[in-house]
Amino acid sequence: MIALLWTTGLLAAAQFAKLTLTLDSLQAVYAGAPVALAVSGVSVIGIVGGAVAGFLVAKIGARQSVLIAVAVSALVSLVQGFPMPFGLFMFSRVFEGAGHLLLVVALPTMMVALARPADKPVVMGLWGTFFGVGYALLALVVPSIEGWGGVRAVYVAHGLFLIALLPVLFWRLPVVMTGDGLMPSIVTLHRTIYSNPRAFAPGLGHGIYTSIFIALVAFLPPVLDAVWLTAVLPLANLSGTFASGFIARHISASRLSVASFTIAGALFVALGATGAIWIALLALFFTGVTAGANFAAVPELNDTAQDQARANGAMAQIGNIGTFSGTPIYALFAGSLWGLAGASIVICVCGAVFAGVAYSVARRNQKMSAELR
C-alpha cells in the first residue's frame, strides 16, 4: 500500500517534470510567450494554497483527497494534449497545481497512517525521495515519447498513467482519516497553523532546504567544471533523504534536521575553500538528510492524522516558497564558487538557527501537551 502511494507521488512529481523536460519544445509551440511561467505556476499555487490544502484534506479525508486529485490531474493532462492558446494552457496549470497540492498533502498523511510506529521515519524518508525519483524516471522516458508523438504526447501519456492508476487507488485505498468540522476562514486557518510550532516547524526546515537543492543542481556543476554532476548531485541528495529515515530511528527527526544543516554548512565552507567534487557530493548528501528528517518530523511532532495533514500543508506552502525564491537568489552568485558556497552557508546557518529554535519550541509544546493529558 505504501509503495502504491509512493508511486502516485511519482506521478505528482511528473506534474513539474513533464514541463521542465519539454520546455524547449513548448517554447517553440508558444513562440514569444513566457513559457517558463508554466513551470512556476504550480509553485505559486502551493505558496497561495498550501495551508488551505492541509485543512481541506483534514476536512474531506485523505482517501477522498487522493481520488479527487488524481481524477482532476488526469483530466487536465489529457486536455493539455490538445492545441490551445497559451493563456488557456496557463489556466490548465492552475488546475493542475491544485491537484498536485492535494496529492503532496494527502499522500504522506496516508503513508504515515498506514506505517507501523517504528517504520514511520523510514516511510517519510522514502516519501522525501518522490520528487527526485520522479524527475529521474521522466528524464529517461520523455525523450522517447516526445520523439514518437511530439510534446503533446508527453502530457497525454501522463494523463493515461493517472487514469490507469485511478481504479487501483479506488479499489485499494482504505479510509485512514475521516473529515472533521467546517473549513475556517483563510485568516483563521493560517493563524491556526502558524501559531502552532508543531505544525509549522517541519515546514520551516523544509522551505529552507528547498531553496538550496534545485538551485545548486543548476548552478554548481558549471562552476566546478563538471557538467556530469547535474545527474549525480540529485542522486547524492536522494541517498541522504532515504538514509534519513533509518537514522531517525535512533535520533529524533527534528534534531537530525538541525544537525544535518550544521554539517552541510561546514561542508560548504570546505567546498568554497577546496572546490573538491567529493565535498560537493557530501554536502548534497547531508542536505538530503535534512529533507528526509523534516518529513519525518511531521509524525514525530503531530499525533493525529488531521494535525499531520495540516503540517503537510505547511510543508507544501513553505517548501514552494523556498523552491520559488532559491534559484533567483543563487543566480546572483552563479559565476563564483565562493558565491554559491557562501549563499549555501548562510542558508544552512539559517536552517540550523531558525528551524532549530522552531523545533525546540515544538518539542517543549509537545511535552507540555503530553503532561496535560
C-alpha positions as CSV (number, residue, x, y, z in Angstrom):
1,M,0.0,0.0,0.0
2,I,2.8,2.4,0.9
3,A,4.5,1.5,-2.5
4,L,1.3,2.3,-4.3
5,L,1.0,5.7,-2.6
6,W,4.7,6.5,-3.3
7,T,4.1,5.5,-7.0
8,T,1.2,8.0,-7.1
9,G,3.7,10.5,-5.7
10,L,6.0,9.9,-8.7
11,L,3.1,10.9,-11.0
12,A,2.7,14.1,-8.8
13,A,6.4,14.9,-9.4
14,A,5.7,14.4,-13.1
15,Q,3.4,17.4,-13.0
16,F,6.6,19.5,-12.6
17,A,9.0,17.3,-14.6
18,K,6.9,17.0,-17.8
19,L,7.1,20.8,-18.2
20,T,10.8,21.3,-17.4
21,L,11.8,18.4,-19.6
22,T,9.8,19.7,-22.6
23,L,10.4,23.4,-22.1
24,D,12.3,23.9,-25.3
25,S,9.6,22.2,-27.4
26,L,6.9,24.1,-25.6
27,Q,8.7,27.4,-26.3
28,A,8.7,26.5,-30.0
29,V,4.9,25.9,-29.8
30,Y,4.3,29.2,-27.9
31,A,6.9,31.4,-29.5
32,G,7.3,34.7,-27.7
33,A,5.2,33.6,-24.7
34,P,6.7,33.4,-21.1
35,V,6.6,29.6,-21.1
36,A,8.8,29.3,-18.1
37,L,5.9,30.7,-16.0
38,A,4.1,27.4,-16.8
39,V,6.6,25.6,-14.6
40,S,6.5,28.0,-11.7
41,G,2.7,28.3,-11.9
42,V,2.4,25.1,-9.8
43,S,4.7,26.6,-7.2
44,V,2.6,29.7,-7.0
45,I,-0.5,27.6,-6.2
46,G,1.5,25.8,-3.5
47,I,2.5,29.2,-2.0
48,V,-1.0,30.5,-2.0
49,G,-2.9,27.4,-1.1
50,G,-0.6,25.1,0.9
51,A,-2.2,25.8,4.3
52,V,-5.7,25.6,2.7
53,A,-4.9,22.2,1.3
54,G,-3.8,21.0,4.7
55,F,-7.2,21.9,6.2
56,L,-9.1,20.6,3.2
57,V,-7.5,17.2,3.3
58,A,-8.3,17.1,7.1
59,K,-11.9,18.0,6.3
60,I,-12.7,15.6,3.4
61,G,-10.3,12.8,4.3
62,A,-7.1,11.6,2.8
63,R,-8.6,8.9,0.6
64,Q,-11.2,11.2,-0.9
65,S,-8.5,13.9,-1.5
66,V,-6.2,11.5,-3.3
67,L,-9.0,10.2,-5.6
68,I,-10.2,13.7,-6.4
69,A,-6.7,15.0,-7.1
70,V,-5.8,12.0,-9.4
71,A,-9.0,12.4,-11.3
72,V,-8.6,16.2,-11.8
73,S,-4.9,15.8,-12.7
74,A,-5.6,13.1,-15.2
75,L,-8.3,15.2,-16.9
76,V,-6.1,18.3,-17.0
77,S,-3.2,16.3,-18.5
78,L,-5.4,14.9,-21.3
79,V,-6.7,18.4,-22.1
80,Q,-3.1,19.7,-22.3
81,G,-2.7,17.2,-25.1
82,F,-4.9,19.3,-27.4
83,P,-3.7,22.5,-29.1
84,M,-4.8,25.6,-27.2
85,P,-3.8,29.3,-26.7
86,F,-1.1,29.9,-24.1
87,G,-3.5,31.7,-21.8
88,L,-5.7,28.6,-21.6
89,F,-2.6,26.4,-21.1
90,M,-1.6,28.5,-18.1
91,F,-5.2,28.2,-16.8
92,S,-4.8,24.4,-17.0
93,R,-1.6,24.6,-15.0
94,V,-3.5,26.4,-12.2
95,F,-6.0,23.4,-12.0
96,E,-3.1,21.0,-12.2
97,G,-1.4,22.9,-9.4
98,A,-4.4,22.4,-7.2
99,G,-4.4,18.6,-7.9
100,H,-0.6,18.5,-7.1
101,L,-1.1,20.3,-3.9
102,L,-3.8,17.9,-2.7
103,L,-1.6,14.9,-3.5
104,V,1.5,16.2,-1.7
105,V,-0.5,16.8,1.4
106,A,-2.7,13.7,1.4
107,L,-0.2,11.0,0.2
108,P,2.3,11.4,3.0
109,T,-0.5,11.7,5.5
110,M,-1.8,8.3,4.4
111,M,1.6,6.7,4.3
112,V,2.3,7.7,7.9
113,A,-1.2,6.4,9.0
114,L,-0.5,3.0,7.4
115,A,3.0,2.5,8.7
116,R,3.9,0.8,11.9
117,P,5.2,3.2,14.6
118,A,8.8,2.1,14.2
119,D,8.7,2.5,10.4
120,K,7.2,6.0,10.3
121,P,10.6,7.8,9.9
122,V,11.6,5.3,7.2
123,V,8.4,5.8,5.3
124,M,8.8,9.6,5.5
125,G,12.4,9.2,4.2
126,L,11.0,7.2,1.3
127,W,8.3,9.8,0.6
128,G,11.0,12.5,0.6
129,T,12.6,10.9,-2.5
130,F,9.4,11.0,-4.7
131,F,10.3,14.3,-6.4
132,G,13.9,13.4,-7.4
133,V,13.0,9.9,-8.4
134,G,10.0,11.1,-10.4
135,Y,12.3,13.6,-12.3
136,A,14.9,10.9,-13.0
137,L,12.3,8.4,-14.4
138,L,10.7,11.0,-16.6
139,A,14.1,12.1,-17.9
140,L,14.5,8.5,-19.2
141,V,11.1,8.2,-20.9
142,V,10.2,11.7,-22.1
143,P,12.6,11.8,-25.0
144,S,11.2,8.6,-26.4
145,I,7.6,9.7,-26.0
146,E,8.3,13.2,-27.4
147,G,10.2,11.7,-30.3
148,W,7.3,9.4,-31.2
149,G,4.3,11.8,-30.8
150,G,5.6,15.3,-30.0
151,V,5.4,17.4,-26.9
152,R,1.6,17.0,-26.6
153,A,2.0,13.2,-26.4
154,V,4.0,13.6,-23.2
155,Y,1.1,15.3,-21.5
156,V,-1.4,12.7,-22.8
157,A,0.8,9.9,-21.6
158,H,0.9,11.4,-18.1
159,G,-2.9,11.6,-18.1
160,L,-3.3,8.0,-19.2
161,F,-1.0,6.8,-16.4
162,L,-3.1,8.7,-13.9
163,I,-6.3,7.2,-15.4
164,A,-4.8,3.7,-15.2
165,L,-3.9,4.3,-11.5
166,L,-7.3,5.7,-10.5
167,P,-9.3,2.4,-10.3
168,V,-6.4,0.7,-8.4
169,L,-6.5,3.5,-5.9
170,F,-10.3,3.4,-5.7
171,W,-10.2,-0.3,-5.0
172,R,-7.2,-0.4,-2.6
173,L,-7.1,2.8,-0.6
174,P,-8.5,2.5,2.9
175,V,-10.2,5.2,4.9
176,V,-7.4,6.4,7.3
177,M,-8.9,9.7,8.3
178,T,-12.5,10.9,8.2
179,G,-13.4,14.6,7.7
180,D,-13.7,16.8,10.7
181,G,-15.6,20.1,11.1
182,L,-16.1,23.1,9.0
183,M,-13.4,24.9,7.0
184,P,-12.3,28.0,8.9
185,S,-11.7,31.3,7.1
186,I,-8.4,31.8,5.3
187,V,-7.0,34.1,8.0
188,T,-8.1,31.6,10.8
189,L,-6.6,28.6,9.2
190,H,-3.3,30.3,8.6
191,R,-3.3,31.6,12.2
192,T,-4.1,28.1,13.4
193,I,-1.1,26.5,11.6
194,Y,1.5,29.3,12.1
195,S,0.8,29.8,15.8
196,N,1.5,26.1,16.4
197,P,5.2,25.3,16.2
198,R,4.4,21.6,15.9
199,A,2.6,22.3,12.7
200,F,5.0,24.8,11.0
201,A,8.5,23.8,12.3
202,P,8.9,20.9,9.8
203,G,7.7,23.2,7.0
204,L,10.2,25.9,8.0
205,G,13.0,23.4,7.9
206,H,11.8,22.1,4.5
207,G,11.4,25.6,3.0
208,I,15.0,26.5,3.9
209,Y,16.2,23.2,2.4
210,T,14.2,23.6,-0.9
211,S,15.9,27.0,-1.5
212,I,19.2,25.1,-1.8
213,F,18.6,21.9,-3.8
214,I,17.3,22.9,-7.2
215,A,19.5,26.0,-7.4
216,L,22.7,24.1,-6.6
217,V,21.9,21.3,-9.2
218,A,21.5,24.1,-11.8
219,F,24.5,26.3,-10.9
220,L,27.2,24.2,-9.2
221,P,28.3,21.8,-12.0
222,P,29.4,24.5,-14.5
223,V,31.3,26.3,-11.7
224,L,33.1,23.1,-10.8
225,D,33.7,22.4,-14.5
226,A,31.9,19.0,-14.1
227,V,28.7,19.0,-16.1
228,W,28.2,15.3,-15.3
229,L,27.4,16.4,-11.7
230,T,24.0,17.5,-12.9
231,A,22.9,13.9,-12.9
232,V,25.0,12.8,-9.8
233,L,24.1,15.6,-7.4
234,P,20.4,14.7,-7.2
235,L,21.4,11.1,-6.6
236,A,23.6,12.1,-3.6
237,N,20.7,14.2,-2.3
238,L,18.3,11.3,-2.7
239,S,20.6,9.0,-0.9
240,G,20.7,11.3,2.1
241,T,16.9,11.6,2.1
242,F,16.4,7.9,2.0
243,A,19.1,7.3,4.7
244,S,17.5,9.9,7.0
245,G,14.5,7.6,7.7
246,F,16.8,4.9,9.1
247,I,18.9,7.4,11.0
248,A,15.7,8.9,12.5
249,R,15.0,5.5,14.2
250,H,17.9,6.3,16.5
251,I,17.8,10.1,16.8
252,S,14.7,12.3,16.8
253,A,14.0,13.7,13.3
254,S,13.7,17.3,14.5
255,R,17.2,17.1,16.0
256,L,18.6,15.3,12.9
257,S,17.3,18.1,10.6
258,V,19.2,20.7,12.6
259,A,22.4,18.6,12.9
260,S,22.4,18.0,9.1
261,F,22.0,21.7,8.4
262,T,25.1,22.3,10.6
263,I,27.2,19.5,8.9
264,A,26.1,20.7,5.5
265,G,27.1,24.3,6.3
266,A,30.6,23.1,7.4
267,L,30.9,21.1,4.2
268,F,30.0,24.2,2.1
269,V,32.8,26.1,3.8
270,A,35.2,23.3,2.8
271,L,33.8,23.3,-0.7
272,G,34.4,27.0,-1.1
273,A,38.0,26.5,0.1
274,T,38.9,23.5,-2.0
275,G,36.4,23.1,-4.9
276,A,36.6,19.3,-4.3
277,I,33.8,17.4,-6.0
278,W,33.6,14.8,-3.3
279,I,32.9,17.5,-0.8
280,A,30.1,18.8,-3.0
281,L,28.6,15.3,-3.1
282,L,28.8,15.0,0.7
283,A,27.2,18.4,1.2
284,L,24.3,17.4,-1.1
285,F,24.0,14.1,0.8
286,F,23.6,15.9,4.1
287,T,21.1,18.5,2.7
288,G,19.2,15.4,1.6
289,V,19.3,14.0,5.2
290,T,17.8,17.3,6.3
291,A,15.0,16.9,3.7
292,G,14.0,13.5,4.9
293,A,14.3,14.5,8.6
294,N,11.8,17.4,8.0
295,F,9.3,15.0,6.5
296,A,9.8,12.5,9.4
297,A,9.4,15.3,11.9
298,V,5.7,15.7,10.9
299,P,4.5,12.5,12.6
300,E,7.1,12.9,15.3
301,L,5.5,16.2,16.5
302,N,1.9,15.6,15.4
303,D,-0.1,12.7,16.7
304,T,-3.3,12.7,14.8
305,A,-3.8,12.4,11.0
306,Q,-5.7,15.7,10.9
307,D,-2.7,17.5,12.5
308,Q,-0.3,15.7,10.2
309,A,-2.4,16.8,7.2
310,R,-2.2,20.5,8.4
311,A,1.6,20.2,9.0
312,N,2.0,18.7,5.5
313,G,0.1,21.7,4.2
314,A,2.6,24.0,5.8
315,M,5.4,21.8,4.3
316,A,3.9,22.3,0.8
317,Q,3.4,26.1,1.3
318,I,6.8,27.0,2.8
319,G,8.6,24.4,0.6
320,N,7.2,26.1,-2.5
321,I,8.3,29.5,-1.2
322,G,11.8,28.0,-1.0
323,T,11.7,26.5,-4.4
324,F,10.4,29.7,-5.9
325,S,12.9,32.0,-4.3
326,G,16.1,29.9,-4.2
327,T,17.0,29.9,-7.9
328,P,16.8,33.7,-8.3
329,I,18.9,34.2,-5.2
330,Y,21.6,31.7,-6.3
331,A,21.6,33.3,-9.8
332,L,23.2,36.4,-8.3
333,F,26.2,34.3,-7.4
334,A,26.2,31.7,-10.3
335,G,29.6,32.6,-11.7
336,S,31.6,32.1,-8.5
337,L,32.3,29.0,-6.4
338,W,32.6,31.1,-3.2
339,G,29.4,32.9,-4.1
340,L,27.5,29.6,-4.4
341,A,29.2,28.2,-1.3
342,G,28.6,31.4,0.7
343,A,24.9,31.5,-0.1
344,S,24.6,27.9,0.9
345,I,26.5,28.6,4.2
346,V,24.1,31.4,5.0
347,I,21.1,29.3,4.2
348,C,22.4,26.3,6.3
349,V,23.1,28.6,9.2
350,C,19.5,30.0,8.9
351,G,18.3,26.4,8.9
352,A,20.3,25.4,12.0
353,V,19.2,28.5,13.9
354,F,15.6,29.3,12.9
355,A,14.4,25.7,12.3
356,G,16.4,24.7,15.4
357,V,14.5,27.2,17.5
358,A,11.2,26.3,16.0
359,Y,11.8,22.6,16.6
360,S,12.9,23.2,20.2
361,V,9.7,25.1,20.9
362,A,7.7,22.4,19.2
363,R,9.2,19.7,21.3
364,R,8.5,21.7,24.5
365,N,5.0,22.2,23.3
366,Q,4.5,18.5,22.7
367,K,5.9,17.6,26.1
368,M,3.6,20.1,27.8
369,S,0.6,18.7,25.9
370,A,1.5,15.1,26.9
371,E,1.8,16.2,30.6
372,L,-1.6,17.8,30.5
373,R,-3.2,14.7,29.1
